[in-house]
């Protein structure tokens, strides 16, 4: 409502699909395994670069650079 439009860019980060039907909430809100925690630490530098690109370079460049990585 504040923006006066529903058309704005959103930054979404996927969570995968390793959950059964109707179990997405449990998957998203569940505890991380040790392996997932280690992967997160490894990827924080990429997340920082992704956010900077999104803000400074825009959606198209960011999508081309980061989608699928």
VORO-862884 format. One record per residue: x, y, z of N, C-alpha, C in turn; residue in one letter. Coordinates in steps of 0.1 Angstrom, whole numbers, plus 5000, padded with zeros to 4 digits. Atoms other than C-alpha are relative to their C-alpha. Layout:
BEGIN
<rec n_X="X" n_Y="Y" n_Z="Z" ca_X="X" ca_Y="Y" ca_Z="Z" c_X="X" c_Y="Y" c_Z="Z" r="a"/>
...
This chain:
BEGIN
<rec n_X="5008" n_Y="4988" n_Z="5000" ca_X="5000" ca_Y="5000" ca_Z="5000" c_X="5009" c_Y="5013" c_Z="5000" r="x"/>
<rec n_X="4991" n_Y="4989" n_Z="4999" ca_X="5028" ca_Y="5024" ca_Z="5009" c_X="5006" c_Y="5004" c_Z="4986" r="x"/>
<rec n_X="4994" n_Y="4997" n_Z="5013" ca_X="5044" ca_Y="5021" ca_Z="4975" c_X="4990" c_Y="5004" c_Z="4989" r="x"/>
<rec n_X="5010" n_Y="4997" n_Z="5009" ca_X="5011" ca_Y="5025" ca_Z="4957" c_X="5000" c_Y="4991" c_Z="4987" r="x"/>
<rec n_X="4999" n_Y="5009" n_Z="5011" ca_X="5019" ca_Y="4996" ca_Z="4934" c_X="5004" c_Y="4986" c_Z="5005" r="x"/>
<rec n_X="4995" n_Y="5013" n_Z="4996" ca_X="5024" ca_Y="4959" ca_Z="4935" c_X="5011" c_Y="4996" c_Z="4990" r="x"/>
<rec n_X="4990" n_Y="5003" n_Z="5010" ca_X="5050" ca_Y="4961" ca_Z="4907" c_X="5013" c_Y="5006" c_Z="5006" r="x"/>
<rec n_X="4987" n_Y="4996" n_Z="4995" ca_X="5084" ca_Y="4962" ca_Z="4924" c_X="5009" c_Y="4987" c_Z="5000" r="x"/>
<rec n_X="4991" n_Y="5011" n_Z="5000" ca_X="5115" ca_Y="4940" ca_Z="4923" c_X="5002" c_Y="4994" c_Z="5014" r="x"/>
<rec n_X="4998" n_Y="5007" n_Z="4987" ca_X="5119" ca_Y="4913" ca_Z="4949" c_X="5013" c_Y="4991" c_Z="4999" r="x"/>
<rec n_X="4989" n_Y="5009" n_Z="4999" ca_X="5150" ca_Y="4894" ca_Z="4959" c_X="4996" c_Y="4987" c_Z="5007" r="x"/>
<rec n_X="5005" n_Y="5012" n_Z="4993" ca_X="5141" ca_Y="4858" ca_Z="4966" c_X="5012" c_Y="4990" c_Z="4998" r="x"/>
<rec n_X="4990" n_Y="5011" n_Z="5000" ca_X="5165" ca_Y="4830" ca_Z="4975" c_X="4993" c_Y="4987" c_Z="5003" r="x"/>
<rec n_X="5007" n_Y="5013" n_Z="4999" ca_X="5154" ca_Y="4795" ca_Z="4970" c_X="5004" c_Y="4991" c_Z="5011" r="x"/>
<rec n_X="4997" n_Y="5009" n_Z="4989" ca_X="5153" ca_Y="4768" ca_Z="4996" c_X="5001" c_Y="4985" c_Z="4995" r="x"/>
<rec n_X="5000" n_Y="5014" n_Z="5005" ca_X="5153" ca_Y="4737" ca_Z="4973" c_X="4987" c_Y="4994" c_Z="5000" r="x"/>
<rec n_X="5012" n_Y="5007" n_Z="5001" ca_X="5127" ca_Y="4711" ca_Z="4970" c_X="5001" c_Y="4986" c_Z="5006" r="x"/>
<rec n_X="4998" n_Y="5013" n_Z="4993" ca_X="5138" ca_Y="4683" ca_Z="4993" c_X="4991" c_Y="4998" c_Z="5011" r="x"/>
<rec n_X="5010" n_Y="5002" n_Z="4990" ca_X="5106" ca_Y="4681" ca_Z="5012" c_X="4987" c_Y="4993" c_Z="4993" r="x"/>
<rec n_X="5012" n_Y="5006" n_Z="5005" ca_X="5074" ca_Y="4661" ca_Z="5008" c_X="4988" c_Y="5010" c_Z="4999" r="x"/>
<rec n_X="5011" n_Y="4992" n_Z="5002" ca_X="5041" ca_Y="4675" ca_Z="4997" c_X="4994" c_Y="5005" c_Z="5013" r="x"/>
<rec n_X="5006" n_Y="4995" n_Z="4988" ca_X="5027" ca_Y="4698" ca_Z="5024" c_X="5010" c_Y="5002" c_Z="5011" r="x"/>
<rec n_X="4989" n_Y="5000" n_Z="4989" ca_X="5060" ca_Y="4697" ca_Z="5044" c_X="5009" c_Y="5012" c_Z="4998" r="x"/>
<rec n_X="4991" n_Y="4988" n_Z="5002" ca_X="5075" ca_Y="4730" ca_Z="5031" c_X="5003" c_Y="5008" c_Z="5012" r="x"/>
<rec n_X="4998" n_Y="4992" n_Z="4988" ca_X="5069" ca_Y="4748" ca_Z="5063" c_X="5010" c_Y="4993" c_Z="5010" r="x"/>
<rec n_X="4990" n_Y="5007" n_Z="4992" ca_X="5087" ca_Y="4721" ca_Z="5083" c_X="5014" c_Y="5001" c_Z="4995" r="x"/>
<rec n_X="4987" n_Y="5000" n_Z="5007" ca_X="5115" ca_Y="4721" ca_Z="5058" c_X="5007" c_Y="5014" c_Z="5002" r="x"/>
<rec n_X="4995" n_Y="4986" n_Z="4999" ca_X="5119" ca_Y="4759" ca_Z="5058" c_X="5004" c_Y="5004" c_Z="5014" r="x"/>
<rec n_X="4998" n_Y="4995" n_Z="4986" ca_X="5116" ca_Y="4764" ca_Z="5096" c_X="5007" c_Y="4990" c_Z="5008" r="x"/>
<rec n_X="4993" n_Y="5010" n_Z="4992" ca_X="5134" ca_Y="4732" ca_Z="5106" c_X="5015" c_Y="5004" c_Z="5003" r="x"/>
<rec n_X="4986" n_Y="4998" n_Z="4997" ca_X="5169" ca_Y="4729" ca_Z="5120" c_X="5009" c_Y="4997" c_Z="4988" r="x"/>
<rec n_X="4990" n_Y="5003" n_Z="5011" ca_X="5199" ca_Y="4729" ca_Z="5096" c_X="5009" c_Y="4989" c_Z="5004" r="x"/>
<rec n_X="4990" n_Y="5010" n_Z="4997" ca_X="5221" ca_Y="4699" ca_Z="5094" c_X="5014" c_Y="5006" c_Z="5000" r="x"/>
<rec n_X="4986" n_Y="4995" n_Z="5000" ca_X="5258" ca_Y="4703" ca_Z="5099" c_X="5005" c_Y="5003" c_Z="4986" r="x"/>
<rec n_X="4996" n_Y="4998" n_Z="5014" ca_X="5263" ca_Y="4700" ca_Z="5062" c_X="4994" c_Y="5013" c_Z="4994" r="x"/>
<rec n_X="5006" n_Y="4988" n_Z="5005" ca_X="5238" ca_Y="4727" ca_Z="5054" c_X="5006" c_Y="5013" c_Z="5006" r="x"/>
<rec n_X="4994" n_Y="4989" n_Z="4993" ca_X="5253" ca_Y="4750" ca_Z="5080" c_X="5014" c_Y="5003" c_Z="4994" r="x"/>
<rec n_X="4987" n_Y="4998" n_Z="5006" ca_X="5288" ca_Y="4745" ca_Z="5064" c_X="4998" c_Y="5006" c_Z="4986" r="x"/>
<rec n_X="5003" n_Y="4995" n_Z="5014" ca_X="5273" ca_Y="4752" ca_Z="5029" c_X="4996" c_Y="5015" c_Z="5001" r="x"/>
<rec n_X="5004" n_Y="4987" n_Z="4998" ca_X="5257" ca_Y="4784" ca_Z="5042" c_X="5013" c_Y="5009" c_Z="5002" r="x"/>
<rec n_X="4987" n_Y="4992" n_Z="4997" ca_X="5291" ca_Y="4797" ca_Z="5056" c_X="5008" c_Y="5002" c_Z="4987" r="x"/>
<rec n_X="4992" n_Y="4999" n_Z="5013" ca_X="5307" ca_Y="4789" ca_Z="5022" c_X="4993" c_Y="5010" c_Z="4990" r="x"/>
<rec n_X="5007" n_Y="4992" n_Z="5010" ca_X="5280" ca_Y="4809" ca_Z="5003" c_X="4997" c_Y="5014" c_Z="5005" r="x"/>
<rec n_X="5003" n_Y="4987" n_Z="4996" ca_X="5277" ca_Y="4840" ca_Z="5024" c_X="5007" c_Y="5011" c_Z="4992" r="x"/>
<rec n_X="4993" n_Y="4990" n_Z="5008" ca_X="5303" ca_Y="4858" ca_Z="5003" c_X="4993" c_Y="5002" c_Z="4987" r="x"/>
<rec n_X="5008" n_Y="4999" n_Z="5012" ca_X="5282" ca_Y="4850" ca_Z="4972" c_X="4987" c_Y="5008" c_Z="5002" r="x"/>
<rec n_X="5012" n_Y="4993" n_Z="4997" ca_X="5251" ca_Y="4863" ca_Z="4989" c_X="5003" c_Y="5015" c_Z="5001" r="x"/>
<rec n_X="4996" n_Y="4986" n_Z="4999" ca_X="5269" ca_Y="4896" ca_Z="4997" c_X="5001" c_Y="5006" c_Z="4986" r="x"/>
<rec n_X="4998" n_Y="4995" n_Z="5013" ca_X="5279" ca_Y="4900" ca_Z="4961" c_X="4986" c_Y="5001" c_Z="4992" r="x"/>
<rec n_X="5013" n_Y="5000" n_Z="5007" ca_X="5243" ca_Y="4891" ca_Z="4949" c_X="4992" c_Y="5012" c_Z="5005" r="x"/>
<rec n_X="5008" n_Y="4989" n_Z="4995" ca_X="5227" ca_Y="4917" ca_Z="4971" c_X="5005" c_Y="5013" c_Z="4995" r="x"/>
<rec n_X="4994" n_Y="4988" n_Z="5006" ca_X="5252" ca_Y="4944" ca_Z="4960" c_X="4996" c_Y="5002" c_Z="4986" r="x"/>
<rec n_X="5004" n_Y="4999" n_Z="5014" ca_X="5245" ca_Y="4936" ca_Z="4924" c_X="4986" c_Y="5003" c_Z="4998" r="x"/>
<rec n_X="5014" n_Y="4997" n_Z="5001" ca_X="5208" ca_Y="4936" ca_Z="4929" c_X="4997" c_Y="5015" c_Z="5002" r="x"/>
<rec n_X="5002" n_Y="4986" n_Z="4996" ca_X="5209" ca_Y="4971" ca_Z="4945" c_X="5007" c_Y="5009" c_Z="4990" r="x"/>
<rec n_X="4992" n_Y="4990" n_Z="5008" ca_X="5236" ca_Y="4987" ca_Z="4923" c_X="4999" c_Y="4998" c_Z="4985" r="x"/>
<rec n_X="5000" n_Y="5002" n_Z="5015" ca_X="5233" ca_Y="4970" ca_Z="4889" c_X="4986" c_Y="4996" c_Z="4995" r="x"/>
<rec n_X="5014" n_Y="5003" n_Z="5004" ca_X="5196" ca_Y="4960" ca_Z="4888" c_X="4997" c_Y="4985" c_Z="4998" r="x"/>
<rec n_X="5005" n_Y="5013" n_Z="5000" ca_X="5176" ca_Y="4929" ca_Z="4883" c_X="5006" c_Y="4991" c_Z="4988" r="x"/>
<rec n_X="4996" n_Y="5008" n_Z="5012" ca_X="5186" ca_Y="4918" ca_Z="4847" c_X="5014" c_Y="4996" c_Z="5001" r="x"/>
<rec n_X="4986" n_Y="5003" n_Z="4998" ca_X="5223" ca_Y="4919" ca_Z="4854" c_X="5002" c_Y="4990" c_Z="5011" r="x"/>
<rec n_X="4999" n_Y="5010" n_Z="4989" ca_X="5219" ca_Y="4901" ca_Z="4887" c_X="4995" c_Y="4987" c_Z="4996" r="x"/>
<rec n_X="5006" n_Y="5013" n_Z="5004" ca_X="5197" ca_Y="4874" ca_Z="4872" c_X="5010" c_Y="4993" c_Z="4991" r="x"/>
<rec n_X="4991" n_Y="5006" n_Z="5009" ca_X="5222" ca_Y="4868" ca_Z="4844" c_X="5013" c_Y="4995" c_Z="5007" r="x"/>
<rec n_X="4988" n_Y="5004" n_Z="4993" ca_X="5251" ca_Y="4866" ca_Z="4869" c_X="4998" c_Y="4989" c_Z="5010" r="x"/>
<rec n_X="5002" n_Y="5009" n_Z="4988" ca_X="5236" ca_Y="4846" ca_Z="4897" c_X="4990" c_Y="4988" c_Z="4998" r="x"/>
<rec n_X="5009" n_Y="5011" n_Z="5001" ca_X="5207" ca_Y="4824" ca_Z="4885" c_X="5006" c_Y="4987" c_Z="4997" r="x"/>
<rec n_X="4995" n_Y="5013" n_Z="5002" ca_X="5214" ca_Y="4788" ca_Z="4887" c_X="5014" c_Y="4997" c_Z="5006" r="x"/>
<rec n_X="4987" n_Y="5002" n_Z="4993" ca_X="5246" ca_Y="4792" ca_Z="4908" c_X="4998" c_Y="4995" c_Z="5014" r="x"/>
